[in-house]
C-alpha cells in the first residue's frame, strides 16, 4: 500500500475515517440524537462512495500506472496479469459484488432498520456472489484444462 505524507497508508486512512464516523454516530445515539447519527452516516457513506468512484475512475484511466504503485517491477505486473488470463471477470465480479453489498446493506441496514446485522448481511451477500463466480471460473478452467500461465510458456 502506498504511503501518504503522514506515513500512513490509504488503508490506515479508511480505518481512521470509519473509526471517527463510528465514534460520532455512537455519541449521537448515546445522546439520543438519532437525526445527527443519520446525518453522520449519510455523510460518511457519501464520502466513502465518492472516494471509491474517484479511485476506480483513476484506476480505469491510468491502468498500469496505478498498478505500479503496488508492484514496482513491471515484468512482475505483466506476468501476474497474464497468469490470471481473464481480468475482465474478476473486475466484473468486484463491481457486481460491491453493488450487491451496497444495495443489500442499504436495504436491510438502513431502509428496513436492521442496523449492523443488515450491513453485515450485505457484506456476506457480496462474499457469496464472489465465491460462486470464482468457483464457476475455476471449474471452467479445470473442465477445459485451460491454464493461461502454462499455455504462454
N, C-alpha and C positions, 0 to 999 in steps of 0.2 A: 504494500500500500504506500503511495507516495506521501512524503511528509509535508505538512503545512508549515507556514512560517513560525508558528509557536512550537514546532517539534512534534506535534501530534499528527494523526492521520485522519483521512476522511471518516473512517470508521469511528475514531475517537470523537469526532465532531458529531456524528449521528448519535452516539451514545450520550453525549452531553446534552444534546437537544432533547432527546427522549427523556432523560432524567429530569431536566428542567421542566419540561411540559408536565410530566407525571407529578412533580412536586407542586407546581402551581395548581393543577387540577385537583390534587389531593387536598391542598389548603383551602381551595374554594369550596369543595364538597364538605370538608370538615366545618367550615364556617356557615354551611347551609346555603351557599350561593351557587345554586345549580346553573344559573344563566352564565355566570362568569366561567364556570367549568366547561360548559358547552362552547362558549366563545373561544377559550384557550384551545380546546380540542379542535375546533374548526380551523383556527389559525395554524396550529401545528400540522394538521393534515394538509392544508393548503401549502405551507412551506415545504413539507416533505414531498408532496406531489410536484410542486414547481421545480424543486431541485432534481427530482428524478427525471422529469421531462427535459430539463436543460442538459443534464449529464447524458441522457440517452441520445438526444439530438446531436450533442457534441461527438459522441462515440460513432454515430452513424455518419456524420460528416467528415470526421478526421480519421476514422478507421484504424489503420495500423499505427498511426502516430499515438493514439490514445493507448493502444495495447502495449506500446513500447514503454509506457510509464510503469508497467508491471513486469515486463520482460525486457531486459537490457539488450540481449543478443537477438538480432532479427532472424538469424538462422533457426534459433530455438522456437521463435514465434511461428515462422513459416512451417517448420516441422510439426509443431503441435496442431496447427490448423489442418495440415494435410492428414495427420493421424486421425483426426476426427472424421474427415471425409465428408461430413454433412454438417455444415454450420448453420444452415437455414432452419432445420428442425429444432435444434436447441434454442435458437433465437425465438422462434415462434412459440416454443414451449414456455420460455421465460415470459414472453409478452402475455400469452393467454393465461398462464398461471398467476401472474401478477394481477391481471384484470379480474380473474376469478376471486383472488384473495381480497382485493379491494371491494368488489361487489358484495361478496358474502359477508365480509366484515362490516360493511356499511349497513347492509340489510338487517343482519342479526344483531350486531353490536350496538348500532345507533338507532336505526329506524324501528326495530322491534324492541329495543331497550334491554337486550340481554347483557350489555356491557362486555367485559373482558372475555367471558366464555364465547360470545358471539364472534368477537375478533379472532380468538384462537381457532374457532371453527373455520373461519375464512383462511387462516394460515394452513390449517390441516387440509382443507379442500385443495389449496394450491399444491401442497406436497403430494397428495393423492393423484392429482392430474399429472404432475411431472413424473411421478413414479410409473404410472400406467403408460404414458407416452414413451418414457425411457425404456421400459420393458419391451414394448412393441418394437422400438427401434433395434434393440439388442436381438430380439428374436428374428427380425427381418434380416439382419446381418448374418446371424448363425444359419438361418434357413438357406440363404443364398451363398453361404460360405464366402461372404464379401468382407474382407478385412483391408480397408484402404491403405493402411500403413505397409502391409505386406505386398500389396499389388504394385506399389510405386518403387520398391527397392529392386 
